[in-house]
Amino acid sequence: MSEPVEEYSIAMPRDIAEAARARSGPSGLSAYVAAAVARQIERDNLDELIAAAEAEHGPITEEEIQARRDQWRRAREAQNTDPGTHAA
């Protein structure tokens, strides 16, 4: 079941609109723009969550970020070499 849809009129630079239309594919420009706005809302929500966490716990250091990147890389490498899993 699809969600209710409302029509809106928006303005955007012509070059952006033309690039979006060219990439929108069979779902059309409206679906492409809606997906882009949904991604932006997700990013905004994440930014708010990060700001709240940093306000409570202090800023995340570059070292902490790199440690998590290394941890994720090792986990992906382990998953790709585990004979019980299959890389997608």
Backbone as ProteinMPNN parsed JSONL, in Angstrom:
{"seq_chain_A": "MSEPVEEYSIAMPRDIAEAARARSGPSGLSAYVAAAVARQIERDNLDELIAAAEAEHGPITEEEIQARRDQWRRAREAQNTDPGTHAA", "coords_chain_A": {"N_chain_A": [[0.846, -1.176, 0.0], [0.648, 2.144, -0.912], [1.859, 5.337, 0.236], [-0.115, 8.298, 0.979], [-0.14, 10.904, -1.446], [0.835, 14.216, -2.15], [0.712, 17.056, -4.252], [3.264, 19.383, -5.026], [4.686, 22.53, -5.796], [7.867, 23.304, -6.78], [10.92, 25.184, -6.967], [13.988, 25.104, -8.69], [17.453, 25.325, -9.651], [17.977, 25.292, -13.164], [19.972, 23.593, -14.327], [20.348, 21.66, -12.348], [17.781, 20.562, -12.205], [17.556, 19.494, -14.801], [19.633, 17.595, -14.773], [18.692, 15.914, -12.755], [16.293, 15.014, -13.903], [17.341, 13.597, -16.067], [18.519, 11.484, -14.74], [16.482, 10.264, -13.425], [15.071, 8.069, -14.383], [12.699, 5.343, -14.96], [10.933, 5.714, -12.823], [10.476, 8.37, -12.568], [10.731, 11.998, -12.267], [9.525, 13.114, -9.946], [9.573, 11.004, -8.036], [12.324, 10.662, -7.865], [13.174, 13.133, -6.803], [11.749, 13.072, -4.379], [13.028, 10.905, -3.105], [15.587, 11.981, -2.827], [15.075, 14.117, -1.084], [14.179, 12.666, 1.127], [16.564, 11.321, 1.83], [18.076, 13.559, 2.58], [16.656, 14.421, 4.821], [17.132, 12.23, 6.515], [19.901, 12.573, 6.864], [19.911, 15.082, 8.137], [18.581, 14.385, 10.504], [20.459, 12.598, 11.562], [22.619, 14.354, 11.935], [21.521, 15.919, 13.982], [21.311, 13.992, 16.004], [24.03, 13.343, 16.385], [24.966, 15.847, 17.265], [23.558, 16.061, 19.692], [24.622, 13.858, 21.094], [27.327, 14.589, 21.187], [27.094, 16.912, 22.7], [26.431, 15.84, 25.136], [28.489, 13.96, 25.653], [30.868, 14.962, 24.705], [33.005, 15.953, 21.934], [33.595, 13.76, 19.119], [36.643, 12.219, 18.558], [39.214, 12.316, 16.007], [40.801, 10.085, 16.199], [39.086, 8.226, 17.406], [37.194, 7.964, 15.385], [38.797, 6.882, 13.333], [39.523, 4.481, 14.563], [37.058, 3.121, 14.598], [36.575, 2.926, 11.85], [38.688, 1.232, 11.148], [37.937, -1.015, 12.619], [35.491, -1.712, 11.342], [36.501, -2.242, 8.782], [38.14, -4.485, 9.293], [36.158, -6.27, 10.141], [34.627, -6.535, 7.789], [36.571, -7.679, 6.123], [37.001, -10.083, 7.49], [34.489, -11.222, 7.214], [34.38, -11.577, 4.468], [36.311, -13.514, 4.098], [35.441, -15.635, 5.521], [34.469, -18.941, 5.276], [31.846, -19.704, 5.602], [30.239, -17.684, 4.741], [29.022, -15.671, 2.031], [30.163, -13.348, -0.257], [28.388, -10.535, -1.371]], "CA_chain_A": [[0.0, 0.0, 0.0], [1.486, 3.332, -1.004], [1.494, 6.462, 1.09], [-0.811, 9.377, 0.279], [0.752, 11.808, -2.165], [0.35, 15.557, -2.428], [1.503, 17.753, -5.262], [3.888, 20.63, -4.617], [5.44, 23.229, -6.825], [9.171, 23.716, -6.256], [11.819, 25.821, -7.927], [15.389, 24.728, -8.538], [18.238, 25.725, -10.822], [17.689, 24.496, -14.364], [20.948, 22.529, -14.551], [20.071, 20.596, -11.383], [16.542, 19.918, -12.632], [17.834, 18.696, -15.998], [20.438, 16.437, -14.364], [17.798, 15.02, -12.011], [15.378, 14.395, -14.869], [18.12, 12.636, -16.851], [18.853, 10.337, -13.895], [15.303, 9.788, -12.699], [14.654, 6.761, -14.87], [11.276, 5.078, -15.169], [10.101, 6.144, -11.703], [10.137, 9.759, -12.814], [11.382, 13.071, -11.533], [8.942, 13.282, -8.615], [10.102, 9.958, -7.159], [13.751, 10.947, -7.685], [13.275, 14.261, -5.881], [11.268, 12.61, -3.076], [14.086, 10.085, -2.512], [16.67, 12.888, -2.446], [14.633, 14.844, 0.109], [14.174, 11.692, 2.225], [17.962, 11.148, 2.248], [18.505, 14.769, 3.282], [16.023, 14.389, 6.147], [17.903, 11.257, 7.292], [21.175, 13.217, 7.225], [19.618, 16.109, 9.139], [18.298, 13.686, 11.758], [21.735, 12.082, 12.056], [23.366, 15.508, 12.437], [20.932, 16.28, 15.272], [21.691, 12.943, 16.95], [25.448, 13.534, 16.674], [25.102, 17.057, 18.08], [23.077, 15.746, 21.043], [25.597, 12.961, 21.716], [28.538, 15.359, 21.476], [26.786, 17.828, 23.8], [26.423, 15.062, 26.369], [29.704, 13.178, 25.866], [32.032, 15.623, 24.114], [33.186, 15.663, 20.51], [34.23, 12.518, 18.696], [37.975, 12.541, 18.06], [39.641, 11.656, 14.764], [41.311, 8.766, 16.572], [37.92, 7.357, 17.607], [36.624, 7.708, 14.067], [39.691, 5.961, 12.633], [39.427, 3.173, 15.218], [35.822, 2.482, 14.12], [36.789, 2.569, 10.442], [39.547, 0.048, 11.147], [37.123, -2.127, 13.129], [34.567, -2.103, 10.278], [37.292, -2.846, 7.701], [38.523, -5.836, 9.72], [34.947, -7.097, 10.154], [34.311, -6.852, 6.383], [37.58, -8.621, 5.637], [36.72, -11.379, 8.121], [33.259, -11.748, 6.608], [34.688, -11.991, 3.094], [37.176, -14.678, 4.105], [34.755, -16.698, 6.276], [33.887, -19.884, 4.283], [30.409, -19.86, 5.84], [29.505, -16.543, 4.185], [29.238, -15.394, 0.622], [30.156, -11.927, -0.56], [27.298, -10.154, -2.269]], "C_chain_A": [[0.892, 1.239, 0.0], [0.95, 4.447, -0.103], [0.718, 7.496, 0.288], [0.2, 10.352, -0.329], [0.065, 13.153, -2.326], [1.25, 16.177, -3.473], [2.002, 19.065, -4.691], [4.559, 21.244, -5.825], [6.738, 23.693, -6.186], [9.968, 24.386, -7.366], [13.229, 25.357, -7.635], [16.142, 25.185, -9.777], [18.023, 24.753, -11.987], [18.671, 23.347, -14.551], [20.731, 21.368, -13.587], [18.813, 19.831, -11.8], [16.774, 19.023, -13.845], [18.652, 17.457, -15.656], [19.569, 15.429, -13.612], [16.846, 14.3, -12.96], [16.105, 13.323, -15.687], [18.418, 11.368, -16.056], [17.63, 9.673, -13.271], [14.791, 8.433, -13.163], [13.146, 6.599, -14.946], [10.377, 5.532, -14.014], [9.726, 7.614, -11.806], [10.814, 10.737, -11.872], [10.826, 13.218, -10.121], [9.485, 12.254, -7.632], [11.58, 10.199, -6.868], [13.947, 12.063, -6.664], [12.821, 13.843, -4.485], [12.335, 11.768, -2.368], [15.25, 10.961, -2.05], [16.306, 13.663, -1.181], [14.62, 13.903, 1.312], [15.592, 11.445, 2.734], [18.457, 12.361, 3.019], [17.904, 14.816, 4.68], [16.763, 13.398, 7.045], [19.231, 11.861, 7.745], [20.968, 14.284, 8.291], [19.346, 15.48, 10.495], [19.58, 13.138, 12.375], [22.589, 13.214, 12.618], [22.848, 15.933, 13.812], [21.318, 15.267, 16.342], [23.16, 13.082, 17.355], [25.651, 14.752, 17.57], [24.652, 16.791, 19.513], [24.073, 14.853, 21.776], [26.87, 13.714, 22.076], [28.302, 16.36, 22.604], [26.844, 17.101, 25.131], [27.774, 14.436, 26.679], [30.979, 13.838, 25.35], [32.204, 15.207, 22.67], [33.89, 14.335, 20.276], [35.588, 12.89, 18.101], [38.251, 11.811, 16.748], [40.151, 10.25, 15.062], [40.162, 7.776, 16.775], [37.274, 6.994, 16.275], [37.484, 6.697, 13.313], [39.632, 4.567, 13.235], [38.178, 2.43, 14.743], [35.951, 2.082, 12.66], [37.633, 1.297, 10.341], [38.765, -1.183, 11.598], [36.165, -2.624, 12.041], [35.311, -2.787, 9.135], [37.676, -4.278, 8.062], [37.307, -6.769, 9.724], [34.541, -7.485, 8.731], [35.292, -7.863, 5.827], [37.337, -10.015, 6.213], [35.485, -12.019, 7.499], [33.539, -12.277, 5.205], [35.59, -13.215, 3.038], [36.568, -15.854, 4.859], [34.094, -17.65, 5.273], [32.391, -20.087, 4.469], [29.579, -18.715, 5.278], [29.851, -16.383, 2.717], [29.178, -13.896, 0.413], [29.06, -11.64, -1.566], [27.814, -9.442, -3.476]], "O_chain_A": [[1.792, 1.358, 0.831], [-0.226, 4.487, 0.256], [0.86, 7.575, -0.932], [1.27, 10.581, 0.235], [-1.132, 13.225, -2.603], [2.432, 15.844, -3.557], [1.287, 19.769, -3.978], [4.948, 20.545, -6.761], [6.722, 24.392, -5.173], [9.712, 24.175, -8.551], [13.623, 25.23, -6.476], [15.543, 25.407, -10.829], [17.904, 23.544, -11.791], [18.261, 22.24, -14.897], [20.909, 20.211, -13.966], [18.783, 18.601, -11.753], [16.245, 17.913, -13.907], [18.392, 16.38, -16.193], [19.701, 14.223, -13.816], [16.625, 13.097, -12.823], [15.543, 12.264, -15.965], [18.556, 10.292, -16.638], [17.751, 8.618, -12.649], [14.139, 7.725, -12.396], [12.404, 7.58, -14.991], [9.176, 5.716, -14.211], [8.754, 8.051, -11.189], [11.38, 10.368, -10.844], [11.595, 13.428, -9.184], [9.823, 12.606, -6.501], [12.039, 9.968, -5.749], [14.784, 11.954, -5.768], [13.452, 14.226, -3.5], [12.526, 11.905, -1.159], [15.834, 10.709, -0.996], [17.149, 13.843, -0.302], [15.011, 14.304, 2.408], [15.805, 11.367, 3.944], [19.18, 12.215, 4.004], [18.581, 15.213, 5.628], [17.001, 13.692, 8.216], [19.636, 11.675, 8.892], [21.749, 14.384, 9.236], [19.818, 15.974, 11.519], [19.761, 13.212, 13.59], [23.217, 13.053, 13.664], [23.632, 16.267, 14.7], [21.622, 15.65, 17.472], [23.496, 12.953, 18.532], [26.422, 14.696, 18.528], [25.3, 17.248, 20.455], [24.339, 15.068, 22.959], [27.433, 13.503, 23.15], [29.213, 16.63, 23.387], [27.255, 17.673, 26.14], [28.175, 14.381, 27.841], [32.069, 13.302, 25.551], [31.616, 14.22, 22.228], [34.663, 13.856, 21.106], [35.675, 13.77, 17.245], [37.6, 10.817, 16.425], [39.955, 9.332, 14.265], [40.257, 6.62, 16.362], [36.859, 5.855, 16.066], [36.957, 5.756, 12.719], [39.685, 3.575, 12.508], [38.237, 1.223, 14.51], [35.485, 1.011, 12.269], [37.332, 0.402, 9.551], [38.914, -2.264, 11.028], [36.04, -3.832, 11.839], [34.836, -3.779, 8.581], [37.553, -5.182, 7.235], [37.423, -7.936, 9.348], [34.154, -8.628, 8.487], [34.896, -8.801, 5.135], [37.455, -11.012, 5.501], [35.451, -13.231, 7.285], [32.995, -13.306, 4.804], [35.626, -13.894, 2.012], [37.12, -16.953, 4.838], [33.244, -17.218, 4.494], [31.729, -20.598, 3.566], [28.349, -18.76, 5.327], [30.858, -16.906, 2.238], [28.237, -13.242, 0.862], [28.835, -12.413, -2.497], [27.032, -9.048, -4.341]]}, "name": "protein", "num_of_chains": 1, "seq": "MSEPVEEYSIAMPRDIAEAARARSGPSGLSAYVAAAVARQIERDNLDELIAAAEAEHGPITEEEIQARRDQWRRAREAQNTDPGTHAA"}
